[in-house]
Structure formats: C-alpha cells, structure tokens
Amino acid sequence: MKYLVIVAIFFVSAQAIDPKIVAEFMEKVTRFGEKCMEETKATSEDVAQIMAHTIPVSHEGKCMISCVYKAFKIQNEDGTMNSEETLKLMERIKESDAELFEKMMKIMKTCHGRPELIVSDPCVSMRLA
C-alpha cells in the first residue's frame, strides 16, 4: 500500500504531467474516495490522514485506500498489486514526465512478485511493501 500511496503522491505532485491527466485522475480519486469512504465506514480523520500522505491508523481507513485502489483496478481482490493495470495508469504520464515514470517503475518492480507481502487481509497486504 505504501507503494501505491507513493505512486498517487508522485502522480498528483509532478508538475510536468499534463494538467488534463491530473484533473481526470483527481476527479476519479474524489469520486472513488466518496464511494469508498461510505462503503468502508472510514472517518473524516482517516481521510485527513490520507490527504496528509500518511497511511491511516484505523483498519477502516486502510480499507478505504484498498477500495480506491480496487476501483482503479490497480489492486486485486486478494490485496496484491495488479501490475498490468498499474502499468496502464503509469503509462499515461510517460510522455509528460519520463523521469517520474522511471521512478514509479522502479517502485513497482520493487513490490511486484513478493509473496511475503500477501497477507489474509487485503486492506493491509500492499501496505507491507
């Protein structure tokens, strides 16, 4: 999960990325976030922690992040990373910011295929990366 929080932070904070792509991404994050907050019963404190770029302390907050990842199709139901969909999302920024793309690829390669990161709770499994 740390990996994907890092990806999201890079994605929205990189100044070289086409503003249209960032706006589209943020619109989806907002839409998915609202749905997932309700679904997981995450609190406004959980959301504040996420907005502060930290992993929420509560299980509901962690599940909210997992829910958003699943909505983007970058996390599988078992909590593992969906590399194919993650790559598709990252490919959108390659032309705008090749350096950022390479950093994100390095993070993805670090996390991909690590069975020790898979735990029974999909809300926390990617957080172990």
GITA-V972321 format. One line per field, one symbol per residue. ss: DSSP state (~ for helix, > for strand, _ for the rest). A space follows every 10 residues. Layout:
ss=???
This chain:
ss=_~~~~~~~~~ ~~~_____~~ ~~~~~~~~~~ ~~~~~~~~~~ ___~~~~~~~ ~_______~~ ~~~~~~~~~~ ~___>_____ >_~~~~~~~~ ~~~~___~~~ ~~~~~~~~~~ ~___~~~___ _~~~~~~~_
